[in-house]
């Protein structure tokens, strides 16, 4: 019984840490957009999207960053993915 309790505690802590990491990266990506650090924003969003592949807002914002960098092909791909999700 004690092992089962330990497993549940570890799973809970992992989900809480994951949530904090997600929020931190999301907030950093928004701040990087505000600072016009589009490469940094894309890097943060790459990490978020690899963790949560159905995160439509991540694709949308990454599309905006690509657009700001003049990479219309990547921008269209991400924006279309965001719409599909």
C-alpha atoms as a printed R data frame, in Angstrom:
   type eleno elety resid chain resno      x      y       z
1  ATOM     1    CA   UNK     A     1  0.000  0.000   0.000
2  ATOM     2    CA   UNK     A     2  2.843  2.398   0.818
3  ATOM     3    CA   UNK     A     3  4.422  1.846  -2.626
4  ATOM     4    CA   UNK     A     4  1.130  2.656  -4.331
5  ATOM     5    CA   UNK     A     5  0.828  5.874  -2.323
6  ATOM     6    CA   UNK     A     6  4.381  6.826  -3.290
7  ATOM     7    CA   UNK     A     7  3.603  6.242  -6.966
8  ATOM     8    CA   UNK     A     8  0.540  8.494  -6.779
9  ATOM     9    CA   UNK     A     9  2.506 11.231  -5.030
10 ATOM    10    CA   UNK     A    10  5.227 11.061  -7.685
11 ATOM    11    CA   UNK     A    11  2.665 11.202 -10.492
12 ATOM    12    CA   UNK     A    12  1.009 14.204  -8.885
13 ATOM    13    CA   UNK     A    13  4.301 16.036  -8.404
14 ATOM    14    CA   UNK     A    14  5.295 15.305 -11.997
15 ATOM    15    CA   UNK     A    15  2.039 16.747 -13.322
16 ATOM    16    CA   UNK     A    16  2.394 19.868 -11.153
17 ATOM    17    CA   UNK     A    17  5.981 20.409 -12.316
18 ATOM    18    CA   UNK     A    18  4.945 19.843 -15.923
19 ATOM    19    CA   UNK     A    19  2.186 22.427 -15.544
20 ATOM    20    CA   UNK     A    20  4.595 24.972 -14.056
21 ATOM    21    CA   UNK     A    21  7.120 24.338 -16.815
22 ATOM    22    CA   UNK     A    22  4.374 24.765 -19.402
23 ATOM    23    CA   UNK     A    23  3.176 28.040 -17.889
24 ATOM    24    CA   UNK     A    24  6.725 29.341 -17.593
25 ATOM    25    CA   UNK     A    25  7.548 28.553 -21.228
26 ATOM    26    CA   UNK     A    26  4.246 29.984 -22.434
27 ATOM    27    CA   UNK     A    27  4.793 33.228 -20.539
28 ATOM    28    CA   UNK     A    28  8.378 33.440 -21.785
29 ATOM    29    CA   UNK     A    29  7.249 32.968 -25.365
30 ATOM    30    CA   UNK     A    30  4.730 35.808 -25.000
31 ATOM    31    CA   UNK     A    31  7.367 38.049 -23.456
32 ATOM    32    CA   UNK     A    32  9.799 37.225 -26.261
33 ATOM    33    CA   UNK     A    33  7.149 38.197 -28.800
34 ATOM    34    CA   UNK     A    34  6.657 41.512 -26.998
35 ATOM    35    CA   UNK     A    35 10.438 42.072 -27.150
36 ATOM    36    CA   UNK     A    36 10.476 41.055 -30.839
37 ATOM    37    CA   UNK     A    37 12.757 38.105 -30.033
38 ATOM    38    CA   UNK     A    38 11.025 35.887 -32.575
39 ATOM    39    CA   UNK     A    39 13.728 33.218 -32.674
40 ATOM    40    CA   UNK     A    40 13.519 32.864 -28.895
41 ATOM    41    CA   UNK     A    41  9.748 32.696 -29.070
42 ATOM    42    CA   UNK     A    42  9.899 29.970 -31.694
43 ATOM    43    CA   UNK     A    43 12.343 28.012 -29.549
44 ATOM    44    CA   UNK     A    44 10.002 28.165 -26.544
45 ATOM    45    CA   UNK     A    45  7.002 27.215 -28.650
46 ATOM    46    CA   UNK     A    46  8.885 24.321 -30.263
47 ATOM    47    CA   UNK     A    47  9.334 22.879 -26.781
48 ATOM    48    CA   UNK     A    48  5.691 23.440 -25.843
49 ATOM    49    CA   UNK     A    49  4.373 21.955 -29.073
50 ATOM    50    CA   UNK     A    50  6.596 18.889 -28.748
51 ATOM    51    CA   UNK     A    51  5.144 18.376 -25.271
52 ATOM    52    CA   UNK     A    52  1.521 19.180 -26.173
53 ATOM    53    CA   UNK     A    53  1.124 18.543 -29.912
54 ATOM    54    CA   UNK     A    54 -2.534 19.643 -29.999
55 ATOM    55    CA   UNK     A    55 -1.815 23.098 -28.518
56 ATOM    56    CA   UNK     A    56 -3.500 25.296 -31.134
57 ATOM    57    CA   UNK     A    57 -2.452 28.592 -29.522
58 ATOM    58    CA   UNK     A    58  1.161 27.455 -29.674
59 ATOM    59    CA   UNK     A    59  0.954 26.834 -33.411
60 ATOM    60    CA   UNK     A    60 -0.872 30.131 -33.922
61 ATOM    61    CA   UNK     A    61  1.693 32.166 -32.016
62 ATOM    62    CA   UNK     A    62  4.594 30.361 -33.637
63 ATOM    63    CA   UNK     A    63  2.990 31.160 -36.987
64 ATOM    64    CA   UNK     A    64  2.925 34.832 -36.039
65 ATOM    65    CA   UNK     A    65  6.598 34.672 -35.085
66 ATOM    66    CA   UNK     A    66  7.485 33.017 -38.398
67 ATOM    67    CA   UNK     A    67  5.462 35.687 -40.189
68 ATOM    68    CA   UNK     A    68  7.345 38.423 -38.324
69 ATOM    69    CA   UNK     A    69 10.603 36.863 -39.535
70 ATOM    70    CA   UNK     A    70  9.344 36.813 -43.120
71 ATOM    71    CA   UNK     A    71  9.155 33.016 -43.315
72 ATOM    72    CA   UNK     A    72  5.745 32.767 -44.942
73 ATOM    73    CA   UNK     A    73  5.930 29.033 -45.658
74 ATOM    74    CA   UNK     A    74  6.472 28.080 -42.007
75 ATOM    75    CA   UNK     A    75  3.919 30.708 -40.944
76 ATOM    76    CA   UNK     A    76  1.238 29.258 -43.220
77 ATOM    77    CA   UNK     A    77  1.982 25.713 -42.063
78 ATOM    78    CA   UNK     A    78  1.644 26.637 -38.384
79 ATOM    79    CA   UNK     A    79 -1.422 28.822 -38.893
80 ATOM    80    CA   UNK     A    80 -3.159 26.074 -40.893
81 ATOM    81    CA   UNK     A    81 -2.341 23.561 -38.147
82 ATOM    82    CA   UNK     A    82 -3.793 25.931 -35.545
83 ATOM    83    CA   UNK     A    83 -7.039 26.195 -37.513
84 ATOM    84    CA   UNK     A    84 -7.301 22.402 -37.871
85 ATOM    85    CA   UNK     A    85 -6.910 21.915 -34.129
